[in-house]
Amino acid sequence: MKTEEIKQVVRDRYGKCAEISGGKESCCCPSEVPASSSFAAEHGLYGQEELSLVPEIALSLSKGCGNPTGFANLQTGEVVVDFGCGAGIDVILAAHKIRPGGKVVGVDGASQMIERAKQAVAEAGLQDRDIEFRNTYLNETQLPDSFADVVISNCVINLCPDKEAVYKEAFRILKPGGRLAISDIVYTERIDPQVQERFQSNWAGCVGGAIEEISYLRMIRETGFSQVEVVARHPLPPKELEDMACCPGPEFTPAPAKEDLAVVQEKVTSIKFIAVKPKTS
Ligand SMILES: C[S@@+](CC[C@H](N)C(=O)[O-])C[C@H]1O[C@@H](n2cnc3c(N)ncnc32)[C@H](O)[C@@H]1O
């Protein structure tokens, strides 16, 4: 598939998920996840205090693989952009940290996700001028140069066939001295190209567009970022790998073959990293 086709498939699958689940039940892959639960809660990505700040609609549609606001060291007054905000879980958590005086912008390609995120922000009682959403692809946010102090993203850029363009856009909109706080899925070693190709036919699943960690971090440095530091790694155990591989749910993204999952088992990890746009660049 070509880049634009992949982006459309990803957008349509997440869009449909947001549209039909409506926050009433989980649309994550595993049937064992209770309807009242969510991927975020089930996989222990967030603490109870954080979960208590987030309305059910954003929780039940959360599809992250980390908790970027937990390691972004957000400060009062900062401007934060969430790349691939989904139904808004991290927008809401960021908003609590940067107020008063800061701003959060959530960007997502799926209009239905943006609608859910707006609903979640309203339900959280946070709707006003310092939270804004943009329904656009991440390589073309149309935000001004040097706009943000921090770009966060949670399990999104693995889904982008144009990763370099996405990171160039993050670099452009960050202020000099601004930073990235990213959680994403990578391979820890080289994967048999045929198996990788089969995963790539499942792009909306969070393994479909994954690349090797070493290439991923090289790309971040080549974009111009410095002080790239992986702050945590979490190798995906079998159940999480299965969940991730057919995100946002098997009714939207066909589950990969068990044999292919077995081949990549223990070679897929979520990484959390930070990086800085140098003050002079
Ligand atoms: C796995 S979900 C994660 C959502 C959210 N960050 C969370 O933690 O719940 C991926 C999200 O990224 C969005 N997305 C994927 N590729 C995108 C792209 N190229 N441009 C804009 N949004 C994109 C999808 O629409 C979806 O909402």
The ligand as a MOL file (V3000), in Angstrom:
LIG
                    3D

  0  0  0     0  0            999 V3000
M  V30 BEGIN CTAB
M  V30 COUNTS 27 29 0 0 0
M  V30 BEGIN ATOM
M  V30 1 C -3.4210 3.6080 19.0310 0
M  V30 2 S -4.4090 5.0550 18.9730 0 CHG=1
M  V30 3 C -3.7560 5.9730 20.3500 0
M  V30 4 C -4.6680 7.1230 20.7290 0
M  V30 5 C -4.2420 7.9010 22.0000 0
M  V30 6 N -2.9200 8.4470 21.8730 0
M  V30 7 C -4.3580 7.0350 23.2290 0
M  V30 8 O -3.3530 6.8670 23.9170 0
M  V30 9 O -5.4510 6.5460 23.4890 0 CHG=-1
M  V30 10 C -3.7460 5.9010 17.5750 0
M  V30 11 C -4.4230 7.2250 17.2090 0
M  V30 12 O -3.5750 7.9100 16.2810 0
M  V30 13 C -4.3430 8.4170 15.1990 0
M  V30 14 N -3.4590 8.4320 14.0310 0
M  V30 15 C -2.7820 7.3920 13.5000 0
M  V30 16 N -2.0440 7.7910 12.4470 0
M  V30 17 C -2.2520 9.1240 12.3070 0
M  V30 18 C -1.7610 10.1240 11.4080 0
M  V30 19 N -0.9100 9.8180 10.4370 0
M  V30 20 N -2.1750 11.3970 11.5730 0
M  V30 21 C -3.0560 11.7160 12.5660 0
M  V30 22 N -3.5530 10.8130 13.4500 0
M  V30 23 C -3.1530 9.5420 13.3330 0
M  V30 24 C -5.5110 7.4510 15.0960 0
M  V30 25 O -6.6190 8.0640 14.4510 0
M  V30 26 C -5.7740 7.0830 16.5510 0
M  V30 27 O -6.6980 7.9420 17.1580 0
M  V30 END ATOM
M  V30 BEGIN BOND
M  V30 1 1 1 2
M  V30 2 1 2 3
M  V30 3 1 2 10
M  V30 4 1 3 4
M  V30 5 1 4 5
M  V30 6 1 5 6
M  V30 7 1 5 7
M  V30 8 2 7 8
M  V30 9 1 7 9
M  V30 10 1 10 11
M  V30 11 1 11 12
M  V30 12 1 11 26
M  V30 13 1 12 13
M  V30 14 1 13 14
M  V30 15 1 13 24
M  V30 16 1 14 15
M  V30 17 1 14 23
M  V30 18 2 15 16
M  V30 19 1 16 17
M  V30 20 1 17 18
M  V30 21 2 17 23
M  V30 22 1 18 19
M  V30 23 2 18 20
M  V30 24 1 20 21
M  V30 25 2 21 22
M  V30 26 1 22 23
M  V30 27 1 24 25
M  V30 28 1 24 26
M  V30 29 1 26 27
M  V30 END BOND
M  V30 END CTAB
M  END
